[in-house]
């Protein structure tokens, strides 16, 4: 973000409950934590700020929200950028049990505290980060420890997993007409590079240069090689 800030006004948004934002009331969770609800929330915030972005960049799950912003007519940016975007349902058995399991876990009030306590342990944290396919420095690792030590963040992530319907989203995504750049870390072990190529095959208006592979980078590519990714998003940076 500091690199992009030299050329753009950068607005970075946390989803409800994520980061260190407050969890919404229980009665609002089902609406706010769906893909459509998150997109509507982002649109409402930007309208309140009287800000219309020229470029919308989404990482991982944020890429789905970025696309939904245009699919639902909230925004018409000049360019959408998906950075290791989680744009397809999980394959196989995992795709069938992931959301139902998350729904069950949200019913256990002690689960966020347990997860955050376990994940903050050095051995567990290192395995989680290794599972991204990315290699972070000491500072980056410590920042993730601070983040996942927050039970509210864990609770929000569980609710998001429980309420997202990527099967319906995938049907909608295939109608996308807006310019889309797919940035792919070749070593991403969370969202395999094949996801971006399947998306590209389903959107006839995309060109070969609209999918950009970053060799030897993982799911957190923008944290491993910030300048490289900034240059792809904004060639002038």
N, C-alpha and C positions, 0 to 999 in steps of 0.2 A: 504493500500500500504506500509506503513512503516513496518508492520509485515512481509509481503512477501519479502520485500527488503533484509531481513536478509539472505535469501536463494536463491534469484533470482535477476537478473537484470530486473527491472520493467519499462516497457514503457507504459505510459498512454497517450492516444491520444484523443483530442477533434475532433468531426466531424466538417465539414466546418460551420463557423458561430456560432457554439455552444460555450458555455463558454464565453471567451473573445477574440475569434479569429474573423478575419474579414470576412464579407459576401463576397462571390465570385461575379463576374459580373453577371448581369441578364441573359446574353446569356448562361452562364454555369450552371445555377441553376437546370434546368430540368435533366441534366446529373449527376451532382455532388450529388444531393439530392435523387436520387433513391437508392434502396438497393444495386444494382450492382455497381452504381457509387461510393457509399461510400466505398464499399469493394475494388474497384479498387484503390481508393485514398489512403486507408490504405496500400494496397500492394505496391503502388508506393513509399509512404513515407518510408516503411520498407526497400525497395530495395535501396533507396537513402542512408539510414542509414547503409546498409549492415548488417541487423539484421534479423535473422530467429528465431522466437519464438518457444520454445518447447511446451508451453501452451498458449492458447488464451482464455481469459475470457471476456465475454460480459454481461453487465447488461441491462435488459429491451430491448430497441431497439438495443442496442449494441450486444445482443446475435444473432439477425438475421444477422447482418453484419459479426459477427464471423463465423457463419455457411456458409454464402455466400462466404467468403474467401476461404473455402475449396471446396465448390460446384463448383466454377468457376476456381479452380485449381491454385489460387494465392499462397496458403500456404498448407503445409502438417504437421501440428503440431502433436505432440504425443498425445495431449489431447485438447478437446474443453470443456469449462465450460460455461453453461448458468445459469446466476443468475437472477431468476424471469424473464426469457426471454419472450419478446413479439413476439412469433413465429407463432401465428395464427391470421387470420382476426377477427375483432370484429363480434360478433353474432348479428343477428336480424337487426332491423332498424338502429341501430348505425353503423353497418358495411356498410350499404348502403349509408349513408349520411355523414359519417365522412370525407372521403377524398374529396368529392365534396365541402363540407362546408369549409374545409381548403383551397381549391383552391380559393374560393370566398374571403375568408378573406385575402389571400396574395395580392389581388388586392387593398386592402384598405391600403394606406401608413400610416395611422394614427393608425392602429390596434395594431402593436407591442408596441407603446408608451402607448396606452390606457391599454393594458393588463399588461404591466410591472408596470404602475402606480397603477392600481387596486390591482395587486397581491402582491405588496409590503406593502399594508396596513395590519396591524397586524391581524385583524379579518379574512381577505380573505386568508392570508398566512397560518394561523392556520388551516382553513378549508381545504385548499389544502393539507397540510401535514397530517392532520387527515385522508384524503381520501386515503392516501397510506397504511394505516393500521400500520404504523410505529410510534414509539414514540422517538423523537429526544430530545437531551438536548438543553440548551440555545445556546450554540456555534453553533451546527448544524443548528438550526433554523435561526440564524443570517446569516450564510453562504448562506443558500437558499434565504434569503431576498436579499443579495448582488447579487446573480446570477440572480434571476428573475426580479430584478430591471433594468437589462440591456436589452434595447429594441432590440438590435441586436440578443441576444440569443432567445428572443421570436419570432423574425422574422424567424430565422433559424429553430426553432421547427415547426412553421407553414408550412414552405416550405417542410420540411421533411414529415410531415403528408400528404401534398398535393401530393407528388410525390412517396410515397411508394405504392407498389402493393403487399400486403401480400397474396392475393389469388394465384397469380402466384408463389410467394415464397413458399407457403405451398405445392404446387405441386412439386417443386424442392426439398424441405426439405425431402420429403418422399423417396428420392433416396440417402440420406446421408449414407455413409458407415463408416465415421470416428468415433472414440470413442467420446462419448458425455456424459458429466455429467450434470444432471439437478438439480440445487439447487432451492428449493422452500420455500418461506416464507409462513407458513400456514395461516397467517393473511393478505396476500397480497390482497388488494381490487382493485388494478389497473389491474394486470394480475392474474386472479384467479388461484389457484393451479391446477385446472382441465386442464388448458392449457398444463402444463408439462406432465400430465398423458396421455392426448390425443396424444401428440408427442411421448411419450414412447411406446404407443400401436402401433403406425405407423412405428416404427423402430425396426424390429425383432432382430437386433443384440444387442440391449441394454439389460442389465441384471437388475435385481431388485435393485442391489446396485448402479446402475447408476443414480437413482433418490433419492435425499436426501431431506427430509422435515425438516424444522427448525421450531419447535413449537413456537407459540406466537410472531413470527417476521413478519414484513410486507414487502412492496415492497423495502424499504431501509434497508433490513436486515443487509447488510454489514456495515451500519453506526450505527445500534443499537448494534450489537454484533460483532465487528470487529474481535476479536480473534477467535470466533466460526467459522465464515465464512472463515477466513484465514486457519484454521486447516482443513477445508473440501477441500479447493483448494490445499493446500500444507500440507500434514499430518506432515511434519517435523517442521512446524513453531510453 
